[in-house]
């Protein structure tokens, strides 16, 4: 830690110091808190992505993260990792960071400090005076780039594991009383081949703006119809977004890639339009994704329920639950369905021509649809042949 430091922003200084004070009350061995890092302690910056509200760089952190142990009331630095690769997320407009955005950074820290994508600390670009958050680097990129590069070699066992890992993050967020508000395949990060996290909890808007009730931010194809229609965000809206991610995982193509992402698409989504699954996708998987994308938010499953299903599916694919039945399917039926679907994966084409107005980075979306479209949301029901059994009346798998 740097003694006598200041970020130049009282709120950020307090945020970092609060994480240190909180750590003092922790009874464990290893203590986690945020650190302030001078910008000149990073080298080899390379830009890897840019969205409407942030730029992301990969960099080498000269000093690297360290673990801290208590030592007679002070901190003892152990196990430093010099030359560590990290991601630097430059928050556009953060020179004048809003209190609301700073609070969302607190949420991000509180949710992920013990499990999830690691947030190591904060720095500031001296040229722009914009703040930068220091994050764990995702060596395999995001889910969309992973699908693009490896779709024909990524079989259903791996796909289910990626979604299950993502759901564990979402489950923890919802249990903490928060919503993500911007789930899409660009925000699901593959740290390593067998480790996946959801990133950017609640950080979908500009850092220097208080979010207004009638402003919707996000990637339109992943935004729930009721949110597009001006209704408040709820945990079930995150579930809708996860359902769209499930479709993209099955097809390898971004949802609505060939359509302009404008108010007309928003109207179509509110009218029941949903993206297309890939060839050979198991019926049980499609049923669940449709359930997640139900127009009636009250009929969508919860993150807890989805974790139970995906845990069961993953165990079934590995042959561990052959005779167990969950949500109307036996383990051996699940295993057979996904093994059959694996045969199609090498033959699925993922080449596509994207509409120039299809946007897959978070942005301010058109005004809520209900200002231009005076109707109630349709109740998009799943056909009887595609119904899951009532989730509320079935047993779940313990996590």
Secondary structure, 3 states (H helix, E strand, C coil): CCCCCCCCCHHHHHHHHHHHHHHHCCCCCCECCCEECCHHHEEEEEEEEECCCEEEEEEEECCCCCEEEEECCEEEEECCCCCEEEEEEEECCHHHCCHHHHHHHHHHHHHHCCCCCCEEEEEECCCCCCEEEEEECCCCCEHHHHHHHHHHHCCHHHHHHHHHHHHHHHHHHHHCCCCCCCCCHHHEEEEECCEEEECCCCCCCCCCCCCCCCCCEECHHHCCHHHHCCCCCCHHHHHHHHHHHHHHHHHCCCCCCCCCCCHHHHHHHHCCCCCCCCCCCCHHHHHHHHHHCCCCHHHCCCHHHHHHHHHHHHHHHCCCCCCCEECCEEHHHHHHHHHHHHHHHCCCCCCCCCCCCCCCCCEECCCCHHHCCCCCCCCCCCCHHHCCCCHHHCCCCCC
